[in-house]
């Protein structure tokens, strides 16, 4: 059973989201401020957080930034802030999705399902994507049945990109997920070099990539090609 934490100070909306998302294999926890949310996170294993941005005791954006220093729990922001700059900030600080109020509960269910599916795929060791067959457990990688020789860093970076297919990952997220405990000592140039080398091995035309797309101003995204 997975556990979802809803952090929303509007009690009616919190209850509505909880009822809408309730299902047999999903435990719903409800918090009405950041202090209560923090207590849940310390005491239980949380698989996903639905996080309001404007809360009585602080900003959900600031809390996400703080949480990302120690945890990669997926976060979906829900907020009345619909400015493009607010949405970009949410992703840059480590959010996995962003829903603006008012929103349909059906849309919320779909977004939650999508993020949880991406999270589950993090644990997949064998992935087939387009011309690629990737076995992360055995460290065997093929394109059109031809073997690919990848460094350990390239393998880690590739897995993060592939299992988050279609999701924009910021440079900070990629560094954090690829270099893990050493992320604080890795500069962005190392990521740029790793992306360039990976493209050289995976892309038909590295200067015009089909798979590892640059999303200018945000980061990178794995796509299935044209």
N, CA and C atoms as a LAMMPS dump frame, in Angstrom:
ITEM: TIMESTEP
0
ITEM: NUMBER OF ATOMS
678
ITEM: BOX BOUNDS ff ff ff
-5.0000000000000000e+02 5.0000000000000000e+02
-5.0000000000000000e+02 5.0000000000000000e+02
-5.0000000000000000e+02 5.0000000000000000e+02
ITEM: ATOMS id mol type element x y z
1 1 1 N 0.843 -1.21 0
2 1 2 C 0 0 0
3 1 3 C 0.871 1.25 0
4 2 1 N 0.49 2.215 -0.83
5 2 2 C 1.217 3.476 -0.884
6 2 3 C 0.534 4.519 -0.009
7 3 1 N 1.327 5.515 0.393
8 3 2 C 0.815 6.56 1.287
9 3 3 C 0.945 7.923 0.617
10 4 1 N -0.159 8.64 0.546
11 4 2 C -0.206 9.969 -0.046
12 4 3 C -0.541 10.989 1.034
13 5 1 N 0.235 12.057 1.099
14 5 2 C 0.026 13.116 2.082
15 5 3 C -0.517 14.353 1.388
16 6 1 N -1.69 14.816 1.811
17 6 2 C -2.285 16.047 1.292
18 6 3 C -2.013 17.157 2.298
19 7 1 N -1.357 18.226 1.841
20 7 2 C -1.057 19.37 2.703
21 7 3 C -1.818 20.571 2.146
22 8 1 N -2.948 20.862 2.735
23 8 2 C -3.85 21.905 2.241
24 8 3 C -4.634 22.47 3.423
25 9 1 N -4.551 23.815 3.626
26 9 2 C -5.2 24.41 4.795
27 9 3 C -6.704 24.617 4.611
28 10 1 N -7.195 24.597 3.373
29 10 2 C -8.641 24.679 3.119
30 10 3 C -9.226 23.305 3.438
31 11 1 N -9.888 23.216 4.571
32 11 2 C -10.343 21.912 5.056
33 11 3 C -11.345 21.248 4.121
34 12 1 N -12.202 22.041 3.497
35 12 2 C -13.185 21.466 2.567
36 12 3 C -12.486 20.875 1.348
37 13 1 N -11.527 21.611 0.808
38 13 2 C -10.788 21.122 -0.353
39 13 3 C -9.946 19.912 0.021
40 14 1 N -9.315 19.961 1.192
41 14 2 C -8.509 18.84 1.662
42 14 3 C -9.375 17.578 1.748
43 15 1 N -10.559 17.732 2.319
44 15 2 C -11.466 16.588 2.451
45 15 3 C -11.919 16.09 1.085
46 16 1 N -12.232 17.04 0.184
47 16 2 C -12.673 16.653 -1.157
48 16 3 C -11.597 15.886 -1.906
49 17 1 N -10.351 16.345 -1.806
50 17 2 C -9.248 15.645 -2.466
51 17 3 C -9.068 14.26 -1.859
52 18 1 N -9.158 14.184 -0.545
53 18 2 C -8.98 12.91 0.15
54 18 3 C -10.027 11.888 -0.291
55 19 1 N -11.281 12.319 -0.361
56 19 2 C -12.359 11.419 -0.775
57 19 3 C -12.202 11.005 -2.233
58 20 1 N -11.773 11.962 -3.063
59 20 2 C -11.623 11.681 -4.487
60 20 3 C -10.497 10.685 -4.757
61 21 1 N -9.423 10.778 -3.987
62 21 2 C -8.245 9.943 -4.221
63 21 3 C -8.291 8.608 -3.477
64 22 1 N -9.234 8.472 -2.557
65 22 2 C -9.299 7.267 -1.725
66 22 3 C -9.519 6.018 -2.574
67 23 1 N -8.689 5.011 -2.345
68 23 2 C -8.83 3.705 -2.973
69 23 3 C -8.171 2.672 -2.081
70 24 1 N -8.436 1.415 -2.357
71 24 2 C -8.007 0.341 -1.459
72 24 3 C -6.498 0.278 -1.254
73 25 1 N -5.728 0.598 -2.307
74 25 2 C -4.277 0.452 -2.208
75 25 3 C -3.574 1.774 -1.927
76 26 1 N -4.322 2.784 -1.452
77 26 2 C -3.738 4.089 -1.196
78 26 3 C -4.21 4.637 0.15
79 27 1 N -3.269 4.859 1.058
80 27 2 C -3.582 5.456 2.347
81 27 3 C -3.442 6.967 2.236
82 28 1 N -4.479 7.703 2.629
83 28 2 C -4.475 9.161 2.537
84 28 3 C -4.244 9.768 3.917
85 29 1 N -3.23 10.612 4.024
86 29 2 C -2.988 11.375 5.244
87 29 3 C -3.289 12.841 4.96
88 30 1 N -3.878 13.536 5.935
89 30 2 C -4.263 14.936 5.74
90 30 3 C -3.54 15.838 6.738
91 31 1 N -2.894 16.876 6.21
92 31 2 C -2.246 17.889 7.039
93 31 3 C -2.765 19.254 6.609
94 32 1 N -2.816 20.178 7.571
95 32 2 C -3.384 21.499 7.284
96 32 3 C -2.356 22.617 7.378
97 33 1 N -1.111 22.242 7.713
98 33 2 C -0.018 23.212 7.712
99 33 3 C 1.296 22.444 7.582
100 34 1 N 2.398 23.169 7.431
101 34 2 C 3.701 22.538 7.208
102 34 3 C 4.206 21.789 8.434
103 35 1 N 3.899 22.301 9.616
104 35 2 C 4.357 21.639 10.836
105 35 3 C 3.754 20.24 10.947
106 36 1 N 2.474 20.149 10.634
107 36 2 C 1.793 18.854 10.697
108 36 3 C 2.335 17.926 9.599
109 37 1 N 2.58 18.485 8.431
110 37 2 C 3.142 17.688 7.332
111 37 3 C 4.509 17.136 7.709
112 38 1 N 5.353 17.979 8.294
113 38 2 C 6.698 17.572 8.682
114 38 3 C 6.658 16.423 9.682
115 39 1 N 5.695 16.451 10.583
116 39 2 C 5.564 15.389 11.572
117 39 3 C 5.22 14.055 10.896
118 40 1 N 4.295 14.11 9.934
119 40 2 C 3.949 12.896 9.186
120 40 3 C 5.169 12.336 8.456
121 41 1 N 5.932 13.229 7.813
122 41 2 C 7.077 12.803 7.017
123 41 3 C 8.145 12.163 7.896
124 42 1 N 8.291 12.662 9.12
125 42 2 C 9.27 12.089 10.044
126 42 3 C 8.839 10.716 10.537
127 43 1 N 7.527 10.521 10.674
128 43 2 C 7.009 9.305 11.301
129 43 3 C 6.674 8.184 10.324
130 44 1 N 6.395 8.542 9.049
131 44 2 C 5.912 7.533 8.118
132 44 3 C 6.632 7.621 6.775
133 45 1 N 6.542 6.543 6.015
134 45 2 C 7.075 6.538 4.651
135 45 3 C 6.012 7.117 3.731
136 46 1 N 6.304 8.266 3.161
137 46 2 C 5.362 8.949 2.283
138 46 3 C 5.793 8.713 0.836
139 47 1 N 4.839 8.319 -0.021
140 47 2 C 5.159 8.031 -1.422
141 47 3 C 4.871 9.205 -2.347
142 48 1 N 4.014 10.131 -1.918
143 48 2 C 3.676 11.291 -2.738
144 48 3 C 3.065 12.369 -1.849
145 49 1 N 3.421 13.633 -2.136
146 49 2 C 2.849 14.763 -1.398
147 49 3 C 2.096 15.655 -2.369
148 50 1 N 0.843 15.959 -2.047
149 50 2 C 0.081 16.993 -2.756
150 50 3 C 0.161 18.227 -1.874
151 51 1 N 0.857 19.258 -2.343
152 51 2 C 1.284 20.36 -1.479
153 51 3 C 0.755 21.715 -1.948
154 52 1 N -0.025 22.359 -1.096
155 52 2 C -0.455 23.73 -1.362
156 52 3 C 0.752 24.654 -1.205
157 53 1 N 0.764 25.755 -1.944
158 53 2 C 1.894 26.674 -1.844
159 53 3 C 1.707 27.7 -0.733
160 54 1 N 0.493 28.23 -0.608
161 54 2 C 0.235 29.252 0.418
162 54 3 C -0.384 28.612 1.651
163 55 1 N 0.437 28.409 2.676
164 55 2 C -0.007 27.746 3.903
165 55 3 C 0.145 28.691 5.096
166 56 1 N -0.585 28.432 6.173
167 56 2 C -0.575 29.369 7.318
168 56 3 C 0.8 29.588 7.932
169 57 1 N 1.649 28.563 7.907
170 57 2 C 2.951 28.686 8.573
171 57 3 C 4.123 28.708 7.591
172 58 1 N 3.862 29.043 6.319
173 58 2 C 4.975 29.171 5.389
174 58 3 C 4.6 28.863 3.957
175 59 1 N 5.602 28.871 3.094
176 59 2 C 5.42 28.636 1.662
177 59 3 C 5.734 27.195 1.305
178 60 1 N 4.846 26.591 0.524
179 60 2 C 5.097 25.244 0.047
180 60 3 C 6.326 25.174 -0.851
181 61 1 N 6.6 26.257 -1.571
182 61 2 C 7.796 26.307 -2.422
183 61 3 C 9.063 26.234 -1.569
184 62 1 N 9.099 27.03 -0.507
185 62 2 C 10.258 27.019 0.387
186 62 3 C 10.417 25.649 1.046
187 63 1 N 9.283 25.045 1.405
188 63 2 C 9.349 23.739 2.058
189 63 3 C 9.859 22.677 1.093
190 64 1 N 9.423 22.75 -0.166
191 64 2 C 9.897 21.81 -1.184
192 64 3 C 11.411 21.929 -1.35
193 65 1 N 11.892 23.161 -1.427
194 65 2 C 13.33 23.384 -1.58
195 65 3 C 14.1 22.792 -0.412
196 66 1 N 13.566 22.969 0.792
197 66 2 C 14.204 22.42 1.993
198 66 3 C 14.172 20.897 1.977
199 67 1 N 13.018 20.332 1.606
200 67 2 C 12.842 18.876 1.609
201 67 3 C 13.752 18.198 0.601
202 68 1 N 13.995 18.871 -0.531
203 68 2 C 14.817 18.283 -1.582
204 68 3 C 16.284 18.092 -1.152
205 69 1 N 16.691 18.702 -0.064
206 69 2 C 18.058 18.52 0.425
207 69 3 C 18.25 17.135 1.034
208 70 1 N 17.144 16.518 1.44
209 70 2 C 17.234 15.22 2.114
210 70 3 C 16.331 14.149 1.526
211 71 1 N 15.401 14.525 0.647
212 71 2 C 14.408 13.563 0.182
213 71 3 C 14 13.833 -1.264
214 72 1 N 13.655 12.752 -1.98
215 72 2 C 13.138 12.866 -3.349
216 72 3 C 11.679 12.414 -3.43
217 73 1 N 10.933 12.547 -2.32
218 73 2 C 9.503 12.233 -2.353
219 73 3 C 8.847 13.067 -3.457
220 74 1 N 8.11 12.451 -4.379
221 74 2 C 7.439 13.23 -5.433
222 74 3 C 6.466 14.247 -4.833
223 75 1 N 6.408 15.431 -5.446
224 75 2 C 5.559 16.513 -4.954
225 75 3 C 4.73 17.076 -6.098
226 76 1 N 3.416 17.158 -5.895
227 76 2 C 2.524 17.856 -6.814
228 76 3 C 2.05 19.122 -6.118
229 77 1 N 2.369 20.277 -6.683
230 77 2 C 1.9 21.539 -6.124
231 77 3 C 0.452 21.785 -6.533
232 78 1 N -0.357 22.284 -5.605
233 78 2 C -1.689 22.794 -5.933
234 78 3 C -1.756 24.223 -5.406
235 79 1 N -2.149 25.148 -6.257
236 79 2 C -2.099 26.548 -5.859
237 79 3 C -2.963 27.426 -6.752
238 80 1 N -3.342 28.575 -6.216
239 80 2 C -4.075 29.566 -7.006
240 80 3 C -3.12 30.41 -7.836
241 81 1 N -1.812 30.286 -7.587
242 81 2 C -0.812 31.06 -8.337
243 81 3 C -0.643 30.463 -9.728
244 82 1 N -1.164 31.141 -10.753
245 82 2 C -1.107 30.573 -12.099
246 82 3 C -0.162 31.332 -13.022
247 83 1 N 0.684 32.197 -12.458
248 83 2 C 1.667 32.9 -13.266
249 83 3 C 2.702 31.899 -13.786
250 84 1 N 3.128 32.099 -15.035
251 84 2 C 4.111 31.198 -15.625
252 84 3 C 5.386 31.129 -14.787
253 85 1 N 5.792 32.269 -14.216
254 85 2 C 7.009 32.303 -13.406
255 85 3 C 6.859 31.448 -12.154
256 86 1 N 5.644 31.41 -11.58
257 86 2 C 5.404 30.585 -10.39
258 86 3 C 5.507 29.099 -10.737
259 87 1 N 4.974 28.74 -11.904
260 87 2 C 5.01 27.347 -12.329
261 87 3 C 6.452 26.908 -12.578
262 88 1 N 7.215 27.762 -13.265
263 88 2 C 8.621 27.453 -13.537
264 88 3 C 9.394 27.301 -12.227
265 89 1 N 9.137 28.214 -11.274
266 89 2 C 9.803 28.148 -9.971
267 89 3 C 9.495 26.828 -9.274
268 90 1 N 8.235 26.392 -9.355
269 90 2 C 7.847 25.124 -8.737
270 90 3 C 8.649 23.955 -9.258
271 91 1 N 8.855 23.907 -10.576
272 91 2 C 9.651 22.828 -11.172
273 91 3 C 11.128 22.977 -10.811
274 92 1 N 11.625 24.204 -10.834
275 92 2 C 13.043 24.426 -10.544
276 92 3 C 13.409 24.033 -9.121
277 93 1 N 12.457 24.161 -8.21
278 93 2 C 12.726 23.826 -6.804
279 93 3 C 12.536 22.342 -6.508
280 94 1 N 12.124 21.571 -7.518
281 94 2 C 12.044 20.126 -7.316
282 94 3 C 10.659 19.537 -7.372
283 95 1 N 9.651 20.341 -7.754
284 95 2 C 8.308 19.809 -7.885
285 95 3 C 8.195 18.868 -9.071
286 96 1 N 7.293 17.89 -8.984
287 96 2 C 7.109 16.92 -10.066
288 96 3 C 5.915 17.259 -10.944
289 97 1 N 4.986 18.041 -10.414
290 97 2 C 3.842 18.496 -11.211
291 97 3 C 3.244 19.717 -10.522
292 98 1 N 2.343 20.406 -11.236
293 98 2 C 1.822 21.691 -10.752
294 98 3 C 0.389 21.832 -11.262
295 99 1 N -0.557 21.962 -10.347
296 99 2 C -1.962 22.105 -10.716
297 99 3 C -2.483 23.428 -10.146
298 100 1 N -3.108 24.24 -10.994
299 100 2 C -3.625 25.53 -10.534
300 100 3 C -5.109 25.412 -10.174
301 101 1 N -5.48 26.118 -9.12
302 101 2 C -6.878 26.151 -8.678
303 101 3 C -7.66 27.171 -9.506
304 102 1 N -8.938 26.915 -9.736
305 102 2 C -9.684 25.69 -9.407
306 102 3 C -9.335 24.576 -10.385
307 103 1 N -9.42 23.344 -9.919
308 103 2 C -9.101 22.218 -10.782
309 103 3 C -10.131 21.112 -10.594
310 104 1 N -10.228 20.28 -11.602
311 104 2 C -11.13 19.134 -11.552
312 104 3 C -10.508 18.026 -10.718
313 105 1 N -11.306 17.404 -9.865
314 105 2 C -10.792 16.29 -9.066
315 105 3 C -10.422 15.106 -9.965
316 106 1 N -11.073 15.008 -11.113
317 106 2 C -10.713 13.961 -12.07
318 106 3 C -9.301 14.204 -12.614
319 107 1 N -8.986 15.484 -12.876
320 107 2 C -7.64 15.835 -13.337
321 107 3 C -6.619 15.539 -12.242
322 108 1 N -6.958 15.865 -11
323 108 2 C -6.063 15.573 -9.884
324 108 3 C -5.775 14.087 -9.794
325 109 1 N -6.799 13.262 -9.905
326 109 2 C -6.598 11.807 -9.844
327 109 3 C -5.663 11.346 -10.958
328 110 1 N -5.855 11.901 -12.153
329 110 2 C -5.011 11.51 -13.285
330 110 3 C -3.563 11.926 -13.055
331 111 1 N -3.356 13.136 -12.508
332 111 2 C -1.996 13.619 -12.253
333 111 3 C -1.314 12.77 -11.182
334 112 1 N -2.041 12.455 -10.132
335 112 2 C -1.492 11.623 -9.057
336 112 3 C -1.106 10.25 -9.603
337 113 1 N -1.972 9.672 -10.404
338 113 2 C -1.702 8.355 -10.993
339 113 3 C -0.46 8.401 -11.873
340 114 1 N -0.329 9.482 -12.665
341 114 2 C 0.814 9.609 -13.577
342 114 3 C 2.126 9.735 -12.809
343 115 1 N 2.132 10.559 -11.762
344 115 2 C 3.361 10.748 -10.985
345 115 3 C 3.736 9.459 -10.264
346 116 1 N 2.762 8.758 -9.715
347 116 2 C 3.052 7.502 -9.026
348 116 3 C 3.581 6.449 -10.002
349 117 1 N 3.058 6.462 -11.222
350 117 2 C 3.541 5.516 -12.234
351 117 3 C 4.995 5.798 -12.566
352 118 1 N 5.342 7.088 -12.694
353 118 2 C 6.731 7.446 -12.975
354 118 3 C 7.629 7.036 -11.812
355 119 1 N 7.127 7.218 -10.587
356 119 2 C 7.902 6.85 -9.407
357 119 3 C 8.15 5.348 -9.37
358 120 1 N 7.104 4.567 -9.678
359 120 2 C 7.255 3.109 -9.709
360 120 3 C 8.314 2.702 -10.715
361 121 1 N 8.364 3.41 -11.843
362 121 2 C 9.306 3.031 -12.892
363 121 3 C 10.753 3.249 -12.482
364 122 1 N 10.978 4.032 -11.42
365 122 2 C 12.34 4.22 -10.931
366 122 3 C 12.962 2.906 -10.484
367 123 1 N 12.078 1.945 -10.147
368 123 2 C 12.572 0.673 -9.645
369 123 3 C 12.659 -0.389 -10.751
370 124 1 N 12.328 0.001 -11.98
371 124 2 C 12.449 -0.931 -13.079
372 124 3 C 13.91 -1.03 -13.51
373 125 1 N 14.354 -2.233 -13.718
374 125 2 C 15.74 -2.431 -14.13
375 125 3 C 15.873 -2.775 -15.6
376 126 1 N 14.777 -3.205 -16.238
377 126 2 C 14.801 -3.515 -17.665
378 126 3 C 13.796 -2.616 -18.36
379 127 1 N 14.287 -1.824 -19.296
380 127 2 C 13.436 -0.846 -19.964
381 127 3 C 13.651 -0.951 -21.469
382 128 1 N 12.555 -0.972 -22.215
383 128 2 C 12.619 -0.93 -23.678
384 128 3 C 11.959 0.36 -24.131
385 129 1 N 12.725 1.194 -24.819
386 129 2 C 12.229 2.48 -25.304
387 129 3 C 12.677 2.652 -26.752
388 130 1 N 11.708 2.628 -27.693
389 130 2 C 12.042 2.831 -29.092
390 130 3 C 13.106 1.835 -29.541
391 131 1 N 14.234 2.306 -30.082
392 131 2 C 15.288 1.404 -30.553
393 131 3 C 16.174 0.874 -29.434
394 132 1 N 15.906 1.314 -28.186
395 132 2 C 16.802 0.981 -27.076
396 132 3 C 16.269 -0.17 -26.226
397 133 1 N 17.161 -1.047 -25.845
398 133 2 C 16.894 -2.082 -24.854
399 133 3 C 17.919 -1.882 -23.746
400 134 1 N 17.426 -1.559 -22.539
401 134 2 C 18.32 -1.135 -21.459
402 134 3 C 18.11 -2.024 -20.243
403 135 1 N 19.153 -2.734 -19.847
404 135 2 C 19.1 -3.581 -18.664
405 135 3 C 20.043 -2.971 -17.622
406 136 1 N 19.467 -2.213 -16.701
407 136 2 C 20.274 -1.486 -15.726
408 136 3 C 20.849 -2.415 -14.658
409 137 1 N 20.202 -3.545 -14.438
410 137 2 C 20.708 -4.488 -13.44
411 137 3 C 21.962 -5.191 -13.951
412 138 1 N 21.917 -5.662 -15.19
413 138 2 C 23.058 -6.361 -15.773
414 138 3 C 24.048 -5.413 -16.449
415 139 1 N 23.681 -4.118 -16.524
416 139 2 C 24.506 -3.098 -17.179
417 139 3 C 24.771 -3.461 -18.644
418 140 1 N 23.678 -3.848 -19.314
419 140 2 C 23.732 -4.175 -20.733
420 140 3 C 22.796 -3.25 -21.492
421 141 1 N 23.339 -2.568 -22.494
422 141 2 C 22.572 -1.533 -23.185
423 141 3 C 22.739 -1.712 -24.697
424 142 1 N 21.6 -1.644 -25.41
425 142 2 C 21.623 -1.857 -26.857
426 142 3 C 20.769 -0.808 -27.563
427 143 1 N 21.227 -0.46 -28.763
428 143 2 C 20.433 0.354 -29.684
429 143 3 C 20.39 -0.4 -30.998
430 144 1 N 19.158 -0.73 -31.454
431 144 2 C 19.006 -1.55 -32.664
432 144 3 C 19.871 -2.811 -32.567
433 145 1 N 19.893 -3.415 -31.372
434 145 2 C 20.636 -4.659 -31.101
435 145 3 C 22.154 -4.487 -31.088
436 146 1 N 22.635 -3.267 -31.269
437 146 2 C 24.072 -3.014 -31.205
438 146 3 C 24.429 -2.551 -29.79
439 147 1 N 25.447 -3.152 -29.167
440 147 2 C 25.777 -2.795 -27.776
441 147 3 C 26.283 -1.366 -27.635
442 148 1 N 25.926 -0.763 -26.505
443 148 2 C 26.386 0.577 -26.152
444 148 3 C 27.303 0.456 -24.938
445 149 1 N 28.435 1.099 -24.967
446 149 2 C 29.362 1.088 -23.84
447 149 3 C 29.2 2.41 -23.086
448 150 1 N 28.701 2.324 -21.858
449 150 2 C 28.419 3.514 -21.066
450 150 3 C 29.214 3.499 -19.767
451 151 1 N 29.698 4.666 -19.369
452 151 2 C 30.35 4.793 -18.065
453 151 3 C 29.29 4.693 -16.969
454 152 1 N 29.731 4.521 -15.726
455 152 2 C 28.778 4.413 -14.616
456 152 3 C 27.937 5.68 -14.482
457 153 1 N 28.573 6.837 -14.658
458 153 2 C 27.825 8.095 -14.58
459 153 3 C 26.804 8.179 -15.7
460 154 1 N 27.194 7.77 -16.896
461 154 2 C 26.266 7.795 -18.03
462 154 3 C 25.1 6.834 -17.803
463 155 1 N 25.368 5.692 -17.19
464 155 2 C 24.302 4.739 -16.892
465 155 3 C 23.293 5.332 -15.911
466 156 1 N 23.804 5.968 -14.865
467 156 2 C 22.913 6.57 -13.863
468 156 3 C 22.088 7.688 -14.479
469 157 1 N 22.748 8.536 -15.255
470 157 2 C 22.06 9.659 -15.892
471 157 3 C 20.998 9.163 -16.861
472 158 1 N 21.327 8.138 -17.64
473 158 2 C 20.377 7.579 -18.595
474 158 3 C 19.149 7.021 -17.883
475 159 1 N 19.363 6.323 -16.774
476 159 2 C 18.226 5.734 -16.058
477 159 3 C 17.303 6.82 -15.517
478 160 1 N 17.886 7.871 -14.954
479 160 2 C 17.059 8.969 -14.426
480 160 3 C 16.218 9.581 -15.542
481 161 1 N 16.829 9.796 -16.699
482 161 2 C 16.108 10.39 -17.824
483 161 3 C 15.013 9.466 -18.349
484 162 1 N 15.368 8.192 -18.557
485 162 2 C 14.442 7.265 -19.2
486 162 3 C 13.223 6.969 -18.327
487 163 1 N 13.438 6.73 -17.053
488 163 2 C 12.297 6.375 -16.202
489 163 3 C 11.417 7.58 -15.895
490 164 1 N 11.904 8.778 -16.22
491 164 2 C 11.091 9.994 -16.091
492 164 3 C 10.707 10.517 -17.471
493 165 1 N 10.55 9.608 -18.424
494 165 2 C 10.244 9.969 -19.808
495 165 3 C 9.061 10.937 -19.883
496 166 1 N 9.259 12.029 -20.638
497 166 2 C 8.204 13.025 -20.803
498 166 3 C 8.136 14.057 -19.704
499 167 1 N 8.991 13.922 -18.692
500 167 2 C 8.994 14.842 -17.55
501 167 3 C 10.235 15.736 -17.612
502 168 1 N 10.027 17.038 -17.463
503 168 2 C 11.154 17.968 -17.446
504 168 3 C 11.921 17.801 -16.14
505 169 1 N 13.219 17.558 -16.248
506 169 2 C 14.085 17.455 -15.078
507 169 3 C 15.053 18.63 -15.094
508 170 1 N 15.104 19.367 -13.986
509 170 2 C 16.018 20.495 -13.913
510 170 3 C 17.45 19.99 -13.812
511 171 1 N 18.397 20.879 -14.082
512 171 2 C 19.807 20.505 -13.962
513 171 3 C 20.113 20.085 -12.525
514 172 1 N 19.513 20.8 -11.559
515 172 2 C 19.737 20.479 -10.151
516 172 3 C 19.234 19.074 -9.825
517 173 1 N 18.045 18.73 -10.34
518 173 2 C 17.49 17.398 -10.088
519 173 3 C 18.375 16.31 -10.689
520 174 1 N 18.852 16.545 -11.906
521 174 2 C 19.696 15.547 -12.563
522 174 3 C 21.015 15.345 -11.831
523 175 1 N 21.606 16.437 -11.376
524 175 2 C 22.855 16.327 -10.612
525 175 3 C 22.615 15.561 -9.324
526 176 1 N 21.523 15.904 -8.634
527 176 2 C 21.216 15.288 -7.347
528 176 3 C 20.949 13.793 -7.496
529 177 1 N 20.187 13.413 -8.544
530 177 2 C 19.819 12.015 -8.725
531 177 3 C 20.963 11.187 -9.304
532 178 1 N 21.828 11.825 -10.102
533 178 2 C 22.905 11.079 -10.758
534 178 3 C 24.121 10.911 -9.867
535 179 1 N 24.481 11.983 -9.155
536 179 2 C 25.701 11.927 -8.329
537 179 3 C 25.397 11.683 -6.854
538 180 1 N 24.141 11.666 -6.462
539 180 2 C 23.682 11.313 -5.111
540 180 3 C 24.483 12.024 -4.018
541 181 1 N 25.224 11.261 -3.215
542 181 2 C 25.925 11.824 -2.06
543 181 3 C 27.015 12.823 -2.43
544 182 1 N 27.482 12.772 -3.673
545 182 2 C 28.535 13.687 -4.112
546 182 3 C 27.981 14.919 -4.822
547 183 1 N 26.64 15.062 -4.859
548 183 2 C 26.018 16.134 -5.639
549 183 3 C 26.494 17.522 -5.22
550 184 1 N 26.775 17.703 -3.929
551 184 2 C 27.21 19.022 -3.44
552 184 3 C 28.562 19.423 -4.012
553 185 1 N 29.325 18.445 -4.493
554 185 2 C 30.679 18.73 -4.975
555 185 3 C 30.763 18.698 -6.506
556 186 1 N 29.61 18.548 -7.166
557 186 2 C 29.573 18.46 -8.625
558 186 3 C 29.052 19.769 -9.192
559 187 1 N 29.767 20.349 -10.142
560 187 2 C 29.278 21.581 -10.744
561 187 3 C 28.488 21.25 -12.01
562 188 1 N 27.789 22.27 -12.538
563 188 2 C 26.902 22.043 -13.668
564 188 3 C 27.662 21.649 -14.931
565 189 1 N 28.927 22.015 -15.007
566 189 2 C 29.714 21.656 -16.181
567 189 3 C 29.846 20.137 -16.313
568 190 1 N 29.922 19.448 -15.179
569 190 2 C 30.013 17.985 -15.209
570 190 3 C 28.756 17.386 -15.844
571 191 1 N 27.597 17.969 -15.542
572 191 2 C 26.353 17.494 -16.145
573 191 3 C 26.352 17.777 -17.644
574 192 1 N 26.778 18.966 -18.03
575 192 2 C 26.833 19.321 -19.45
576 192 3 C 27.697 18.333 -20.224
577 193 1 N 28.852 17.994 -19.665
578 193 2 C 29.763 17.043 -20.31
579 193 3 C 29.12 15.655 -20.399
580 194 1 N 28.474 15.223 -19.306
581 194 2 C 27.843 13.894 -19.285
582 194 3 C 26.71 13.809 -20.309
583 195 1 N 25.906 14.865 -20.412
584 195 2 C 24.822 14.904 -21.4
585 195 3 C 25.398 14.82 -22.809
586 196 1 N 26.462 15.582 -23.064
587 196 2 C 27.084 15.596 -24.386
588 196 3 C 27.611 14.207 -24.762
589 197 1 N 28.274 13.541 -23.82
590 197 2 C 28.823 12.208 -24.095
591 197 3 C 27.71 11.177 -24.305
592 198 1 N 26.65 11.299 -23.51
593 198 2 C 25.534 10.362 -23.645
594 198 3 C 24.843 10.553 -24.997
595 199 1 N 24.654 11.784 -25.396
596 199 2 C 24.048 12.056 -26.707
597 199 3 C 24.912 11.478 -27.83
598 200 1 N 26.231 11.595 -27.684
599 200 2 C 27.132 11.094 -28.721
600 200 3 C 26.979 9.582 -28.91
601 201 1 N 26.588 8.881 -27.838
602 201 2 C 26.454 7.43 -27.904
603 201 3 C 25.04 6.973 -28.279
604 202 1 N 24.041 7.827 -28.004
605 202 2 C 22.648 7.411 -28.191
606 202 3 C 21.988 7.994 -29.423
607 203 1 N 22.329 9.216 -29.747
608 203 2 C 21.607 9.946 -30.794
609 203 3 C 22.152 9.62 -32.187
610 204 1 N 21.262 9.624 -33.183
611 204 2 C 21.701 9.503 -34.573
612 204 3 C 22.469 10.75 -34.986
613 205 1 N 21.96 11.907 -34.552
614 205 2 C 22.614 13.189 -34.809
615 205 3 C 22.701 13.943 -33.481
616 206 1 N 23.804 13.826 -32.761
617 206 2 C 23.931 14.457 -31.436
618 206 3 C 23.662 15.96 -31.428
619 207 1 N 23.934 16.643 -32.536
620 207 2 C 23.696 18.087 -32.593
621 207 3 C 22.217 18.416 -32.756
622 208 1 N 21.423 17.413 -33.121
623 208 2 C 19.974 17.59 -33.247
624 208 3 C 19.275 16.412 -32.569
625 209 1 N 19.352 16.365 -31.241
626 209 2 C 18.903 15.17 -30.5
627 209 3 C 17.402 14.928 -30.578
628 210 1 N 17.036 13.652 -30.706
629 210 2 C 15.626 13.252 -30.697
630 210 3 C 15.197 12.733 -29.328
631 211 1 N 16.158 12.241 -28.547
632 211 2 C 15.813 11.563 -27.297
633 211 3 C 16.089 12.425 -26.065
634 212 1 N 17.29 12.949 -25.948
635 212 2 C 17.609 13.803 -24.803
636 212 3 C 17.418 15.257 -25.243
637 213 1 N 16.246 15.784 -24.941
638 213 2 C 15.876 17.126 -25.382
639 213 3 C 16.279 18.168 -24.338
640 214 1 N 16.806 19.282 -24.817
641 214 2 C 17.056 20.429 -23.945
642 214 3 C 15.787 21.267 -23.874
643 215 1 N 15.306 21.514 -22.672
644 215 2 C 14.146 22.39 -22.466
645 215 3 C 14.698 23.705 -21.939
646 216 1 N 14.873 24.665 -22.823
647 216 2 C 15.606 25.875 -22.49
648 216 3 C 14.986 26.612 -21.301
649 217 1 N 15.862 26.971 -20.366
650 217 2 C 15.442 27.673 -19.166
651 217 3 C 14.964 26.763 -18.056
652 218 1 N 14.793 25.457 -18.362
653 218 2 C 14.277 24.525 -17.351
654 218 3 C 15.232 23.357 -17.108
655 219 1 N 15.585 22.625 -18.164
656 219 2 C 16.457 21.465 -17.957
657 219 3 C 16.43 20.541 -19.162
658 220 1 N 16.22 19.236 -18.906
659 220 2 C 16.251 18.24 -19.971
660 220 3 C 15.049 17.305 -19.846
661 221 1 N 14.716 16.652 -20.961
662 221 2 C 13.601 15.701 -20.982
663 221 3 C 13.937 14.56 -21.943
664 222 1 N 13.618 13.339 -21.522
665 222 2 C 13.744 12.194 -22.427
666 222 3 C 12.453 12.076 -23.223
667 223 1 N 12.596 12.001 -24.548
668 223 2 C 11.441 11.794 -25.427
669 223 3 C 11.665 10.517 -26.225
670 224 1 N 10.576 9.98 -26.737
671 224 2 C 10.666 8.715 -27.474
672 224 3 C 11.121 8.924 -28.911
673 225 1 N 11.488 10.152 -29.276
674 225 2 C 11.868 10.441 -30.645
675 225 3 C 10.686 10.982 -31.409
676 226 1 N 10.861 11.248 -32.707
677 226 2 C 9.794 11.825 -33.52
678 226 3 C 8.732 10.78 -33.809
